[in-house]
Amino acid sequence: MDPLLALLIGVLILVMLYFLFKPQRGLVSRLVKMKKDRSRELIEDALKHLYDCEYKGVDCSLNSISGSLYISGERSANIISMLEAMNLISNVENKITLTPEGRSYALRVIRVHRLLEKYLAEKTSVSETDWHVIAEEKEHELSREQTNKLAAQLGNPLIDPHGDPIPSESGEIPVRKGLTLNNLESGKFATIIHIEDEPKEVYAQLSALKLYPGMQIYLLENAKGRISFEADGEECVLAPVLASNITVYPIVEKEKVKESFETLSSLKQDEEAIVVGISKAMRGQQRRRLLDFGIVPGTIVRAQLKSLSGDPTGYEIRGATIALRKNQSDLIYVKRVDRKLVA
């Protein structure tokens, strides 16, 4: 063989070996790290699942872990063995429960997840149907110090945007009270305190109805295949299986706001109204944008211009014309006023 060719081949082999086995940044090191990271993610997701079962008072099994993590039964068995070896679970007669160490670990992961959802809801314009997915991806990346900084940035919130309690740094978490909407009696008032964000398809349907924790409702009918209730002056109808994803806390009638308001989108051209509030379903950057425009309680708004399609609509607010889409003006509550009185 030509000595020069042999030298080139040798150099090429050395370069390949360097990129394969380079410490920390080589391909082999990266693959090993990815495998370790994936194992840690599965461990943490399994702990979250076990805690969720414990919180709901249901039994957890190898099959439930497989279904929750979308992995095979063999992989689930390996994860369970790892959790046992780490003293994070107890597995007696196929009944899997968290040890105190496992519960503490699970709550740390849950704390990160719910803080991330709170951040996405309050500080970004990310769609509410994507909060959970993004938090699931990022919850394994934050250190304890980063988590505490995030909590401080958000004002150490107690609940996430779905109404779930956020564990404290020490692992304390309040017990959620209330009952599911499908168990509320007809003719009763209640406040929504939690909306389940899984499965995603169900949450998307509930989000489309603009339901949110803190909303007061009045149950009109609780029938076998139909649950009807009034929320923000509108009637909503749900199947019982969907209503079971909403937790409410019963309240007495006098706590319900008696005066009813309309939405800004109901105004016709040249009609005026006074802003009385913005729905809590309007969050994050969109809410701040409305406040920056001067859409606050007491502000007079006039429907000025409509596009050819009817959406968006231009509203005159404090001498300026602002275009709002219907999905935004639907969340702004107003009270009509007499133009003569305003003048």
N, C-alpha and C positions, 0 to 999 in steps of 0.2 A: 504494500500500500504506500501511496505517496506520503512522505513524512509530513508535508504541509496539510494534506487532507486529514491525516490522523490527528494532527494537532488541533485542527478546527473542530473535528468531531469531539475530541476530548474537552475542548473549551466549552462546546455546546452542552455536553453532558454535565459539566460542572455548573454551568449557568442554570440548567434545568433543575439540578439537585438543590442549588441555592434557593431558587424560588419555591421549590417544593418543601424544603425543610428549614427555611429561614425562621429563626425564633420569633414567636408571637405573630408575625405577619405572613409567614409562609402558608402555602395552600394546605399542607397537612395540619398545621397549627390551627388554621381557621376552621377546617372541617371538625377537628377535635372540639374546638370551642363551641361551634354550632351545635354539635351533638350534646355537649354539656349544658348549653343554654336551653336546648329543647327539653332535656330531661328535667331541668329545674322548672321550666314553664309547666310541664305536665304535673310535676309534684305540687306546685302552687295551685294549679287549676283543680287538681284532685282535692286538695285541702279546702278550697273554696266550695267545691261541690259538697263535701262532707259537712262543712259548717252550714250550708244552705239547707241540707237535709235535717240537721240538728235543729236549726232555727224554726223550720216548718213542722217539726215533730214527726218526720217520716223516716223509715229505715233506709239505709244506704247499702248497696251491694256492688259486687264486681260488675254486674250488668249495668247498673245505673251509672257507674263511673265510666264504663265503655261508651255508653250513649251520650253522656255529658261531654266527654273529651273527644269523641269521634275517633276512638282507637279500638284495636282488636281486643278480645278477651285476654289473649296471651300478654299483650302489652300492659293491659290493666293489672294483670296478676303481678307482673314485674314491678309496676309502680307501687302496688300494695306492699310487696316485699320490701321495697326501698323505704317506704314510709314506716314500716314496722322496725326496720333496722335503725332508723333515725329516731325511734321512740316518739313518733308523731301521731301514731294511731294504735288502737287496740283492736285485734281481730280475734274474737272469741266466738266459736261456733258459727262462723260466717257472718257474724254481726260486727260491722266495722264502726268504730266510734273514735272520736278525737281524744287524744291525751291533752292535758293542760298545755303542754308545749306545742302540740299541733294546733290547738284552738288559738293560741297566741299568735302563731305564725300565720294562720288563716286570716285573722283579724288585721294583721299588718298589710296583707295583700288587698283585702277588702277596703281598708282605709285608703290606700293609694288609688284603687279603682274609683271609688266614689268621689274622692277629691278631684280626680281628673275629669270626671263627668261634670262636677260643679264648675270647674275651670272652663270646660268647653261650652257650658251653658251660659256662663256669665261674662266670659272674656273673649269669645269668638262668635263667628256667625255660622258655625258648623250646624247642620241640620240636626234636630233632636233625635232623629232615627239613626244617626251615625255616632252619637255620643258613646253608646255602650261598646260598639265595635272598636272604636279608636282607643277607648280606655282599656279594653281587653288586650290590645297590642302593646300598649305602653306601660301597663301596670307592673311588668317584670323588670323594667329598666331603672326605676327611681330608687335611690338609696334612702335610708331613713332620714338623713340630713336633708336631702332634696325634698322629701315628702313633708317634713316639718316646715320648710321654707314655703312650699306651695300652700300649706294650710294657713300659715301666717299671712300670706299674700291675699288669701280669700277671706280673711277675718275669722279663721277657725270655725267654719260652719258646722252646724249640728246635723243637717240633713242634706242629701244630694237632691238634684232636680226632680228625681222620681219619688221623693218622699222617704227614701231609705235612710236610716240613721248612720252617721259616719262615726266609726270607732275613734276613740281618743288615742293619743300616743301611747297611753298605758294599757290600751286594749279594752277600755270600758265602753259598753254600748247599751243604750236604753232598749227596753223591750217595747216592740211596736204593739199598740193597742188597736182596737177597732174590729170590724167585721167586713167581709167581702160584700160588694154591692148586691149580689144576688141573694144575700141573706137579710137584707134590710126590708122592713115591713112597709107596705104601701101606706102613703099618707104621712111618712116620716121625713124630717129634715136631717141632713147630714153634711159633713165636710169631707171632701176627698183628701186623704192623707197619704196615699201611696198608689202609684200606677206601675204595675209590673212591666219591666222592659224586655222580657223574654217570654215567648219567642218573638223575634223581630217583626214577623208579619202581623201578629196580634197588636203589638205596640204601635205599629204604623197605622192601623185602623183607629185605635184610640186617639192617637195624636191628630189624625185628620179631623176628629170631632172637637179639637181644641180643648180637651180636658186637661187639667193640671192640678197638682196638690195645692190645697188651699181653696179650691172652688167649692162653693156651697150649692147643694142640690136639693130638690124635693122629689121624692119618689111617687110617681103617679100610679104606676101599676107594676106589680110583681106577679106575673103569670108564669105558667109552665114553660112556654117557649118564647116569652117576650118580657123584657124589663124596660119600662118607660119612665123617664125622669126629666125634670126641668132643670136646666143649667144656664145661667146668664140669660134668662128670659126665653130660651128656646127649648123645644122638646127634643130629647134624644132617645133613640130606641136601640137596645142592644140585645143580642142573644145571651142567655145565661152564662154560656161558656166564656164570652168576652167580659161580661160583668164580673165574673169571678177573678179577673185580673186587676180589679179596682178595689182598694180598701178604703172604707169610709168610717168616720166617727160620728155617731148620732148626736144631734144638737136639738135644743128646744126651739120651738117656732119663733120666739121673740128674738133669737139671735140672727135670724135671716133678715137681710136687708129688704125692706118692704118696697122702697121706691125702685121702679124698673127704668132702665135706660136703654137707649138705642145705640146702634153702632154707627160710626162715622160713614160707613159705606151705604147706609140707608138714606142719606141726604140726597135730594135731587138738586139739579143745577140752581144756583143762587139761594139755596136754603142755608140758614146759619144755625149753629149750635154751640153750646159751651162744653168743652172737654171736662169730663168728670173723673176720668181714670183710664189707665192702660191695663189690659189684661195681663195677668202674671204669665200667660203663655207666650208673651212677647219678651224675649230675653236677650242678653248679650249685647252685641254691637248694634243690632236692629233697635233695641230699646233705647240705647244711648243716643242713637241717631235721631229718634223721635224727640227725645228730651232736648237735644241740641237745637232742633228746629223750633222749640218753644211749645211743643205739644205737652202741656202740663195742665193739671186741674185749674179751671178758671179761664183758660184761653178760649177766645171766640174763633171759630173756624167756619169758613164759607166754602161750599162746593162751587168751584168756579168753572172748570173746563173738564170735559170728558173726551178721551181719545175716540177715534172712530170705532174701535172695538169695545169701548166702554171701560177698558182697563189698561193703563192706570187712569186716575182722575186727578186733576189739579185742584188743590185746596189753597185758599188764601189764608195765611196765618201770619199775623203781625206784619202786614204789608208786603209779604213775600208769597210767591206762588210755589207750592211744593207738590211734586207728583208722588202719589202713593198708590200702590197696587191694592187690589181688593183684599188679598190675604193679610195685608197690614191694616187697612182701615176697618176690617172686621174685628180687630182686636183693640180698637179705640172706642171707648164708651162716651157718649155725648147726651146732652139734654137740649132739645130744641128750644130756641128763644124767639121772641117776637122782635123782628127787626126794628120796629118803631121804638120799642123799649130800649133796645141797644143804642139806637141813634140818639 
